[in-house]
Amino acid sequence: MKTLWKSLFILALGAFAFSSCEDVPEPYPTPGQGNGGTETPTEPIGDGTLANPFNCIAANQYIENNLAEGETSTEAIYIKGKVVSIKENFTTQYGNAAFYISEDGKNKNTFYVYRALYLGNVKYTSGDVLEAGDEVIVCGKVTNYNGTYETVQNGAYVYSINGKTADGEPTTPGEPTGEGTQASPYNVAAALNIIKALDASAQTEPMYVKGKISSIKSVETAQYGNANYYISDDGTNSNELYIFQSFYLGNVKFTSADQIKVGDEVVIYGPFVNYMGNTPETAGKGASYIYSLNGKTADNGGSEDPTPGEATGDGTLESPFNSVAANNYASSLAAGEISSEDVYIKGKIVSIKENFTAQYGNAAFYISDDGTSANQFYVFRTLYLNNEKYTEGDVLSVGDDVVICGKVTNYMGNTPETAQNESYLYSWTKNGGSGDIPGGGEVSENSITITASSLGLANATEVGTQTLSDGTTLTFVGGGNNNVPKYYTAGNNIRMYPKNSLTIKASKKITSVIFNFDTYQGTICNASGDISADPGSVTVKESVGTISDIDATETTITNTSGTSGAPSQMRITSITINYAD
């Protein structure tokens, strides 16, 4: 009898112990499993895009399926959840935070956000800090760190907190926003306001409109290759805009009905009409197309464009830092520290604090990706072209495109910028100010330089013949290849495929032509060096191709590559033509 009572007493103690510890979390979350629990895990949700972020289950699953130990993702992903607990909150000393998130804010199925930067992908300096229960969307690269699934240190940032982004309150549904540009598309509400004001016979200029697909009417692939569907700001059937007879990514025909689906986020480019005076829609017969689909643009299958606020580039001449990456790199230095190596930084001038003068020979100004003040980088007292002091000549204007080369510093520990007189203007394309150089480019008596982006072409547009400001013509032809030379905004380059050619005609003798080539996924797109010129001698060294010994008013450059894919292409970002004295 004593034995029976003793056994029952032990069982009772065991039951009490289990019930008492039920809500005690494990000291460390188990990757992909949260903190144990016996409940069935939530199903993975999302595809990792801003439009459809991963939940924590999906984020852990993504790492488990794709990354070996020590491996880091090549692309940034979006992850949504509620803060469970905070290991290290934002401080002005480090500017980052480490915390756990889960689907519902409970300590199960958690994901570890490790040392992520603050809103806007910058270091935290002041303001509110995170609290348990806050709903966040985190954007960045992830890693399998010794079996722990987490974000990469300083390689991720908090995109939004409780619906607020770096720009403040979220857009109110139905509130018109945007400017109709590639950098700032209209939302559907703004587009509807503009289109409804049109006469029945009028149409808008081509513009960019962003929305989510709310329903699909048809996708025709047999003959016309276009699609009819509706978009709205929130993906519902409220306040819809009709996308009529519109093409796919890159302004090409649809080949499959499953290329788009309800819920996809799209940016549409093209003219719009108010059909019959009462139906806002795109102009028909393929006059519009999908510029981006869930953040991806046409780039031989759709490569992802940098998300606004996303760091790009590695600081080399072939892949300069954008302003976000430059800020991140300089911010990683200790207070007052100057980088040991020169880096290249590319951007558009936002505002000028001190322009070049003969007295000091340097300038101070701000640059960003799109010429707005968002994510701008401070170029402080930089020298002129050729790393020399300015003495005379043109000065900078707002809107000009520049590449800066030099050292950077984290001034006072809170101001990332170039180091005084230790950087210079590596290249400069005058796009702003007086506009006295039609077509863009920098021109002197004996040379002219143009960038692909300065030609003002829409994405995926055939280049054809372009006349430069000095009267020189550039004629691009297919040469027997079905793919003719076109301009693409992804990389801002002109793509010349095998057999494509470029003929340059000038009113005076050409001595040499210099091409700068773009890089795609680590490959320099220089046709693998297989380029011919008639007349002229060709030298290709990585991202620079030089045609010398021309000594004629006309020359034809041909892509003779026998390979395929990106290595077979000449992706031209700029062309410099040098003339005889």
C-alpha positions in Angstrom: 0.0 0.0 0.0 2.9 2.3 0.9 4.4 1.6 -2.5 1.2 2.5 -4.3 0.8 5.8 -2.5 4.4 6.6 -3.1 4.0 6.0 -6.8 0.8 8.1 -7.0 2.6 10.9 -5.1 5.5 10.9 -7.6 3.1 11.0 -10.5 1.4 14.0 -9.0 4.6 15.8 -8.5 5.5 15.1 -12.1 2.2 16.5 -13.3 2.6 19.6 -11.1 6.2 20.2 -12.5 5.1 20.0 -16.1 2.1 22.3 -15.6 4.3 24.8 -13.6 6.9 25.0 -16.4 4.6 25.1 -19.3 5.0 28.9 -19.8 8.7 29.1 -19.1 10.6 29.7 -22.3 13.7 27.9 -23.4 16.9 30.0 -22.8 17.6 30.1 -26.5 15.2 29.6 -29.4 15.7 26.6 -31.6 16.0 27.6 -35.3 12.8 26.9 -37.1 11.1 25.7 -34.0 10.7 28.8 -31.8 10.9 27.9 -28.2 9.5 24.4 -28.2 5.9 24.2 -27.3 3.7 21.3 -28.3 1.3 23.2 -30.5 1.4 22.7 -34.3 3.6 25.4 -35.9 1.9 28.1 -38.0 2.2 27.4 -41.7 4.9 29.4 -43.6 3.4 32.5 -45.2 4.8 35.0 -47.8 7.4 35.1 -50.5 9.9 37.5 -48.9 8.9 40.6 -50.9 7.8 43.9 -49.5 4.3 43.2 -50.9 4.2 39.8 -49.3 6.8 39.4 -46.5 7.9 36.1 -45.0 6.4 35.3 -41.6 9.0 33.9 -39.1 8.2 30.2 -40.1 8.8 31.0 -43.7 12.0 32.9 -43.0 13.4 30.1 -41.0 12.3 27.6 -43.7 14.0 29.8 -46.4 17.3 29.7 -44.6 17.0 25.9 -43.8 16.3 25.1 -47.4 18.8 27.4 -49.1 21.7 28.2 -46.9 24.5 25.9 -45.5 26.2 26.8 -42.2 28.1 30.0 -42.6 26.4 31.0 -45.8 24.6 34.3 -46.4 21.8 35.1 -48.8 22.7 37.0 -51.9 19.5 39.1 -51.8 17.6 41.0 -49.2 14.3 39.6 -48.0 11.4 41.1 -46.0 10.2 39.4 -42.8 7.2 40.5 -40.8 6.4 39.7 -37.1 5.8 41.1 -33.6 8.7 41.7 -31.2 8.8 38.9 -28.6 11.9 40.0 -26.6 14.8 42.4 -27.0 18.3 41.3 -26.5 20.0 44.6 -27.3 17.9 47.7 -28.0 18.9 50.6 -30.2 21.5 52.8 -28.7 23.3 55.9 -30.0 26.6 54.0 -29.4 26.0 51.2 -31.9 22.9 52.3 -33.7 21.5 48.8 -34.1 19.4 46.3 -32.2 19.0 42.5 -31.6 15.6 41.0 -30.9 13.3 38.1 -31.5 10.1 38.3 -33.5 7.2 35.8 -34.0 3.9 35.6 -35.8 1.9 36.6 -32.7 4.5 38.1 -30.3 4.6 34.8 -28.3 7.7 32.9 -27.6 7.1 30.2 -30.2 8.4 29.9 -33.8 10.6 32.9 -33.3 13.1 34.4 -35.7 16.3 36.2 -34.5 16.9 39.7 -35.9 20.5 40.3 -35.2 22.0 43.8 -35.0 19.7 45.4 -37.5 19.9 49.1 -38.3 17.0 51.5 -37.7 14.3 52.9 -39.9 15.6 54.1 -43.3 18.6 51.7 -43.1 20.6 54.1 -41.0 22.1 53.9 -37.5 19.8 54.8 -34.7 20.6 58.3 -33.2 17.6 59.3 -31.1 13.9 58.8 -30.7 11.7 55.9 -29.7 13.1 52.4 -29.2 11.5 49.0 -29.8 9.2 47.4 -27.3 7.8 43.9 -27.0 4.6 43.7 -29.0 5.6 46.1 -31.7 4.9 44.9 -35.2 7.9 45.2 -37.5 8.9 44.5 -41.0 12.6 43.8 -41.3 14.5 44.0 -44.6 17.9 42.5 -45.2 20.1 39.6 -45.9 20.0 36.5 -43.7 22.5 33.8 -42.7 22.9 30.4 -41.2 25.3 31.3 -38.4 26.6 28.0 -37.0 23.0 26.6 -37.2 21.3 29.8 -35.9 19.0 31.4 -38.4 19.3 35.2 -38.2 19.8 38.4 -40.1 23.3 39.5 -41.0 25.0 42.0 -38.7 24.3 45.5 -40.0 23.1 43.9 -43.2 19.4 44.4 -42.3 17.2 47.2 -41.1 13.8 47.8 -39.6 11.7 48.8 -42.6 8.6 49.7 -40.6 7.4 49.8 -37.0 3.7 49.5 -36.3 3.0 50.5 -39.9 5.3 53.5 -39.8 8.3 53.7 -42.2 11.2 56.2 -42.2 8.9 58.6 -44.1 6.3 58.7 -41.2 2.8 57.5 -41.3 1.7 55.0 -43.9 -0.2 56.1 -46.9 -3.9 56.3 -46.2 -5.9 54.0 -48.5 -7.4 56.2 -51.2 -5.1 59.1 -50.6 -3.3 60.2 -53.9 0.4 59.9 -53.7 3.4 59.9 -56.2 4.6 61.9 -59.1 4.1 59.5 -61.9 7.9 59.0 -62.3 9.9 55.8 -62.2 11.3 56.8 -58.8 7.9 58.0 -57.5 5.0 56.2 -59.3 1.5 57.4 -58.9 -0.6 55.2 -56.7 -4.0 54.1 -58.1 -5.9 56.9 -56.4 -3.7 59.6 -57.9 -3.8 58.0 -61.3 -7.6 57.8 -61.2 -7.9 61.5 -60.4 -5.7 62.4 -63.3 -7.3 60.1 -65.8 -10.9 61.0 -64.9 -10.2 64.6 -65.6 -9.4 63.7 -69.3 -11.7 64.3 -72.2 -12.9 61.1 -73.9 -10.5 61.7 -76.8 -7.4 62.6 -74.8 -4.7 60.5 -73.2 -1.9 61.2 -70.7 1.8 61.2 -71.4 3.4 57.9 -70.4 3.5 57.6 -66.7 4.3 55.1 -63.9 1.4 53.8 -61.8 1.9 51.3 -58.9 -0.8 49.0 -57.4 -1.7 45.4 -56.6 -3.6 43.1 -59.0 -7.1 42.8 -57.7 -8.5 40.6 -60.5 -7.5 39.2 -63.8 -9.9 39.3 -66.8 -7.8 37.6 -69.4 -4.2 36.8 -70.5 -4.0 36.2 -74.2 -0.9 34.4 -75.5 -1.9 32.9 -78.8 -1.8 36.0 -81.0 -1.6 39.4 -79.2 0.3 38.5 -76.1 -1.4 41.0 -73.9 -3.4 41.0 -70.7 -6.5 42.7 -69.2 -6.7 43.0 -65.4 -7.5 45.4 -62.6 -5.2 47.0 -60.0 -5.9 48.9 -56.8 -3.9 50.4 -53.9 -4.8 47.6 -51.5 -5.5 44.7 -53.8 -9.2 44.8 -53.2 -12.0 45.5 -55.7 -12.3 49.1 -54.4 -11.1 52.0 -56.5 -9.7 49.9 -59.3 -7.9 50.9 -62.4 -8.3 48.8 -65.6 -5.0 47.7 -67.2 -6.1 47.1 -70.8 -4.2 45.1 -73.5 -1.0 45.6 -71.6 2.3 43.8 -72.2 4.6 41.9 -69.8 7.9 42.8 -68.2 10.3 44.5 -70.5 7.5 45.5 -72.9 7.3 42.0 -74.4 4.3 39.7 -75.0 2.9 37.4 -72.4 3.8 33.8 -73.1 1.9 32.2 -70.2 -1.3 33.0 -68.2 0.5 32.3 -64.9 3.1 35.1 -65.4 0.9 37.3 -63.2 -1.5 36.5 -60.3 -3.9 38.2 -58.0 -2.0 39.9 -55.2 1.1 40.7 -57.3 2.5 44.2 -56.9 3.1 45.9 -60.3 4.3 49.2 -61.6 2.7 49.9 -65.0 4.3 52.3 -67.5 2.4 53.8 -70.4 -0.2 56.3 -71.5 -3.7 56.2 -70.0 -7.2 57.2 -71.4 -10.6 57.8 -70.0 -12.4 55.5 -72.4 -15.9 56.8 -73.4 -15.4 59.5 -70.8 -16.2 57.0 -68.0 -13.6 54.2 -67.9 -10.1 55.0 -66.8 -7.7 52.5 -68.3 -4.4 52.1 -70.2 -4.3 53.0 -73.8 -4.9 49.7 -75.7 -2.9 47.6 -78.2 0.2 47.2 -76.2 0.8 50.8 -75.4 1.7 50.0 -71.8 3.6 47.3 -70.0 4.7 46.0 -66.6 7.8 48.0 -65.6 8.2 46.0 -62.4 6.6 42.9 -60.9 6.9 42.3 -57.2 10.0 44.5 -57.2 11.6 42.9 -60.2 12.3 44.6 -63.5 13.1 43.2 -67.0 16.7 42.1 -67.0 16.9 38.8 -68.9 14.2 37.2 -66.8 13.8 39.9 -64.1 16.5 40.9 -61.8 15.6 42.8 -58.7 16.1 46.6 -58.8 17.4 48.1 -55.6 14.6 48.8 -53.2 14.5 52.5 -52.3 16.8 52.7 -49.3 18.6 49.5 -50.1 22.4 49.6 -50.2 24.0 48.6 -53.5 27.5 48.3 -54.9 30.9 47.3 -53.4 32.7 50.6 -53.7 34.8 49.6 -56.8 34.9 51.5 -60.0 32.9 48.7 -61.7 30.3 48.7 -58.9 30.3 52.0 -57.0 28.5 52.4 -53.7 25.2 54.1 -53.9 24.5 56.7 -51.3 22.9 54.2 -48.9 25.9 51.9 -49.1 28.3 54.8 -48.7 26.5 56.0 -45.6 26.6 52.4 -44.2 30.3 52.0 -45.0 31.4 55.3 -43.5 29.1 54.8 -40.5 30.9 51.5 -39.7 34.1 53.4 -39.0 35.0 54.7 -35.6 34.3 58.3 -34.8 36.8 60.4 -36.7 38.4 57.4 -38.5 39.2 57.7 -42.2 38.9 54.7 -44.5 42.3 53.2 -45.4 41.2 52.6 -49.1 39.6 54.8 -51.7 36.1 53.9 -52.6 33.8 54.9 -55.5 30.4 56.4 -54.8 27.8 57.2 -57.5 24.7 59.4 -57.3 22.8 62.4 -58.4 23.3 65.9 -56.9 20.6 66.8 -54.4 21.8 70.1 -53.2 25.1 72.1 -53.2 26.5 73.6 -50.0 29.7 75.0 -51.5 30.4 74.9 -55.2 33.8 74.8 -56.8 35.7 78.1 -56.5 39.2 79.1 -57.6 39.9 80.2 -54.1 39.5 76.8 -52.4 39.3 74.5 -55.4 36.9 72.1 -53.8 33.1 71.6 -53.3 30.7 70.3 -50.8 27.3 68.8 -51.8 24.8 66.0 -51.2 24.0 63.1 -53.5 21.4 60.3 -53.6 20.2 57.6 -55.9 17.2 59.6 -57.3 18.2 63.2 -56.6 15.9 63.6 -53.6 17.0 64.2 -50.0 16.1 60.6 -49.0 19.1 58.6 -48.1 21.5 61.3 -49.2 25.3 61.2 -48.7 27.5 64.2 -47.9 30.4 64.8 -50.3 32.5 67.1 -48.2 35.2 69.4 -49.8 36.0 67.1 -52.7 38.5 68.1 -55.4 37.8 68.5 -59.1 38.3 66.2 -62.1 41.6 64.4 -62.3 42.0 64.8 -58.5 43.1 68.4 -59.0 42.0 71.7 -57.5 39.4 73.6 -59.5 40.8 76.7 -61.2 38.2 77.6 -63.9 35.5 76.1 -66.1 32.0 74.6 -65.5 30.7 74.1 -62.0 28.2 71.6 -60.6 24.4 71.8 -60.8 21.6 70.1 -59.0 20.6 67.0 -60.9 24.0 66.3 -62.3 25.2 62.6 -62.1 28.6 62.1 -60.5 31.0 59.4 -59.4 33.2 60.3 -56.5 36.5 58.6 -55.7 38.3 58.8 -52.4 38.4 58.2 -48.7 35.4 58.5 -46.4 35.1 59.2 -42.7 32.6 59.0 -39.8 32.9 62.6 -38.7 32.2 63.0 -35.0 30.8 59.5 -35.0 27.5 60.7 -36.5 28.2 62.3 -39.9 29.3 59.9 -42.7 31.0 61.9 -45.4 34.1 62.1 -47.7 37.3 63.1 -46.0 38.3 66.7 -46.6 40.4 67.1 -49.8 40.9 63.3 -49.9 38.3 62.6 -52.6 37.7 63.9 -56.1 35.2 64.1 -58.9 36.0 61.0 -61.0 33.2 61.5 -63.6 30.5 64.1 -64.2 27.5 64.1 -66.4 25.7 67.5 -66.6 22.0 66.7 -66.4 20.8 69.7 -64.4 21.2 73.4 -64.2 21.2 75.4 -67.4 20.7 72.3 -69.6 23.1 73.8 -72.1 24.2 70.3 -73.3 21.2 68.7 -75.0 21.1 64.9 -74.7 23.3 65.0 -71.6 27.0 64.4 -71.5 30.2 66.4 -71.0 31.6 68.0 -74.1 34.8 69.8 -74.9 36.3 70.9 -78.2 38.0 67.6 -78.7 35.7 65.1 -77.1 32.2 64.3 -76.0 31.0 61.9 -73.3 27.5 60.6 -73.0 25.9 58.2 -70.6 23.2 55.7 -71.7 20.8 57.2 -69.2 21.3 60.7 -70.5 19.6 59.8 -73.9 16.2 60.0 -72.2 14.9 56.6 -73.5 12.2 54.6 -71.8 13.0 51.1 -70.5 13.5 48.4 -73.2 13.4 51.0 -76.0 15.3 50.3 -79.2 18.1 52.8 -79.4 18.2 53.3 -83.2 20.0 56.5 -84.3 20.9 59.2 -81.7 22.3 62.6 -82.6 24.6 64.1 -80.0 24.9 67.8 -79.1 27.9 68.3 -81.4 26.2 66.7 -84.4 27.9 63.3 -84.2 25.4 60.4 -84.8 25.3 57.0 -83.2 23.5 54.4 -85.2 22.8 51.0 -83.5 21.6 48.1 -85.7 20.7 44.4 -85.1 23.0 43.0 -87.8 21.1 39.8 -88.2 20.3 39.2 -84.5 16.6 39.3 -83.6 17.6 41.1 -80.4 18.4 44.7 -81.5 20.3 47.1 -79.3 18.0 48.5 -76.6 18.3 50.7 -73.5 17.4 49.2 -70.1 16.9 51.1 -66.9 18.2 48.1 -64.9 21.8 49.1 -64.9 21.2 52.1 -67.1 22.9 50.6 -70.1 22.6 50.0 -73.8 22.8 46.3 -74.6 24.5 45.3 -77.8 24.0 41.6 -78.5 26.2 39.3 -80.8 26.1 40.7 -84.4 24.8 44.1 -83.2 26.9 47.0 -84.4 27.3 50.7 -83.7 28.3 53.2 -86.4 29.7 56.5 -85.3 29.7 59.4 -87.8 31.3 62.8 -87.1 32.1 66.0 -89.0 35.7 65.7 -88.0 38.2 62.8 -87.6 37.7 60.5 -84.7 40.9 59.4 -83.0 39.5 57.0 -80.4 36.3 55.8 -78.7 36.1 54.6 -75.1 33.3 52.4 -73.7 32.4 51.8 -70.1 30.7 48.4 -69.5 28.2 47.4 -66.8 28.5 44.4 -64.5 25.7 41.8 -64.1 25.9 39.4 -61.1 29.7 39.7 -61.0 30.2 39.3 -64.7 31.6 42.3 -66.7 29.4 42.5 -69.8 32.1 43.3 -72.4 31.3 40.6 -75.0 34.1 38.6 -73.5 36.4 41.0 -75.3 35.1 39.9 -78.7 34.7 43.3 -80.3 35.8 44.5 -83.8 36.2 48.0 -85.2 36.4 49.1 -88.8 38.6 51.2 -88.9 40.3 51.0 -85.5 42.2 48.7 -83.1 40.3 47.2 -80.1 41.6 46.8 -76.6 39.3 45.5 -73.8 40.5 45.6 -70.2 37.8 44.5 -67.8 35.0 47.2 -67.8 36.7 49.5 -70.3 36.9 49.0 -74.0 39.1 51.3 -76.1 38.9 51.7 -79.9 42.1 53.5 -81.0 43.9 54.3 -84.4 40.6 55.2 -86.0 41.8 58.4 -87.9 38.5 58.7 -89.8 35.1 60.5 -89.6 33.3 57.2 -89.4 33.8 53.9 -87.7 31.7 50.8 -87.1 32.1 48.7 -83.8 30.6 45.2 -83.9 29.9 42.7 -81.1 31.5 39.5 -82.5 31.0 37.3 -79.4 30.2 33.6 -80.0 29.1 33.0 -76.4 25.7 33.4 -74.8 24.0 35.2 -71.9 25.3 38.3 -70.2 29.0 37.6 -71.0 28.2 37.8 -74.7 26.6 41.3 -74.4 28.2 44.8 -74.5 26.3 46.6 -71.8 27.4 50.1 -72.4 26.9 52.7 -69.6 28.9 55.5 -71.2 30.7 56.4 -74.5 33.5 58.9 -74.9 34.4 60.0 -78.4 37.8 61.8 -78.9 38.4 63.9 -82.0 41.6 65.0 -83.8 42.8 68.5 -83.0 
